[in-house]
Amino acid sequence: MVIHADLRQIAHDRVLIGALSVGNLNSALAEANRQLVRHVVRIRVLRGAHVVLDANSTSFDVAGSGMQLRAADGRSLGRLQITVQDVIGFIKLVHKLNAADVVVRGTLGDMRTSLPAAAKLSLPRSGCTQIGSRQYVVRSFNEASFTGEPLTIWLLTVA
């Protein structure tokens, strides 16, 4: 899987590991930002619940993958987390593969959708709803974002 290869590559980046090992968070963040290439859209390092660095912190992302990050001497530097998918990309993928529109809302106020007319509407958890001149079948489910924020995701298909 692409995310696991990217995760391993970042976890073994000598510049990132070196900067974190000596506590140089500015250099570590600069290196993490440099690693935001190919598919990687966000990188975090946590020590317990404390966020040590967060590259691309304003991105609204879906959950990713993580692993323990270790210094050359074996001591723990924290937990590395990355994601290769932001919510916009997730919506585009679902829309393309399933011909469904998507609304994603976070509890902190973030919202993205492939159906702008649904952006401010109160959507049912399931059932049918009228949006503009179209009737949609609605299904929803809950997931967590990359940062653990609860998300509600609605799938809407034309009835």
TANOR-V827357 format. One record per pair of residues at least 12 apart in sequence whose ideal C-beta (glycine too) atoms are under 6 Angstrom apart, sorted by the first residue. I is the first residue (numbers start at 1). J is the second residue. D is the distance in Angstrom with one decimal. If there is no record, write none. Layout:
BEGIN
i: (I | I)
j: (J | J)
d: (D | D)
END
This chain:
BEGIN
i: (2 | 3 | 3 | 6 | 7 | 7 | 7 | 10 | 11 | 11 | 11 | 15 | 16 | 16 | 20 | 21 | 28 | 29 | 32 | 32 | 33 | 36 | 36 | 39 | 40 | 40 | 41 | 41 | 41 | 42 | 42 | 42 | 42 | 42 | 43 | 43 | 44 | 45 | 45 | 46 | 46 | 47 | 52 | 59 | 60 | 60 | 61 | 61 | 61 | 62 | 62 | 63 | 63 | 64 | 64 | 64 | 66 | 66 | 66 | 67 | 83 | 87 | 87 | 88 | 91 | 91 | 95 | 100 | 100 | 101 | 101 | 101 | 102 | 103 | 103 | 104 | 104 | 105 | 106 | 106 | 107 | 107 | 108 | 117 | 117 | 118 | 123 | 123 | 124 | 125 | 126 | 126 | 134 | 135 | 136 | 137 | 137 | 138 | 138 | 139 | 140 | 140 | 141)
j: (39 | 65 | 84 | 40 | 65 | 67 | 82 | 35 | 67 | 69 | 80 | 31 | 28 | 31 | 77 | 71 | 53 | 53 | 53 | 55 | 55 | 55 | 56 | 84 | 82 | 84 | 59 | 83 | 86 | 56 | 59 | 61 | 83 | 146 | 55 | 82 | 81 | 78 | 80 | 78 | 79 | 78 | 78 | 86 | 87 | 110 | 83 | 86 | 146 | 85 | 90 | 144 | 146 | 82 | 83 | 146 | 79 | 80 | 81 | 80 | 146 | 104 | 112 | 112 | 112 | 114 | 114 | 155 | 157 | 114 | 115 | 156 | 114 | 118 | 154 | 151 | 153 | 152 | 149 | 151 | 149 | 150 | 149 | 131 | 132 | 131 | 138 | 154 | 138 | 140 | 138 | 139 | 158 | 159 | 156 | 157 | 159 | 154 | 156 | 155 | 152 | 154 | 153)
d: (5.7 | 5.0 | 4.9 | 5.2 | 5.4 | 5.9 | 5.4 | 5.3 | 5.8 | 5.8 | 5.4 | 4.5 | 5.8 | 4.4 | 4.6 | 4.4 | 5.4 | 4.8 | 5.7 | 3.8 | 4.8 | 5.9 | 5.7 | 3.9 | 5.5 | 5.7 | 5.6 | 5.9 | 4.9 | 4.7 | 5.0 | 5.1 | 5.0 | 5.9 | 4.3 | 5.1 | 4.6 | 4.6 | 5.6 | 5.5 | 4.9 | 4.2 | 5.5 | 5.3 | 4.7 | 4.7 | 4.7 | 4.9 | 3.8 | 4.9 | 5.2 | 5.6 | 5.6 | 5.2 | 3.0 | 5.8 | 5.4 | 5.9 | 4.0 | 5.7 | 4.8 | 5.1 | 4.7 | 5.7 | 5.9 | 5.0 | 4.7 | 4.7 | 4.8 | 4.7 | 3.9 | 4.4 | 5.2 | 5.2 | 4.3 | 5.8 | 5.1 | 5.2 | 4.9 | 5.3 | 5.9 | 4.9 | 5.6 | 5.1 | 5.1 | 5.4 | 5.9 | 5.1 | 5.5 | 4.9 | 5.9 | 5.3 | 5.8 | 4.1 | 4.2 | 5.1 | 5.1 | 5.9 | 5.5 | 5.0 | 5.8 | 4.5 | 5.7)
END
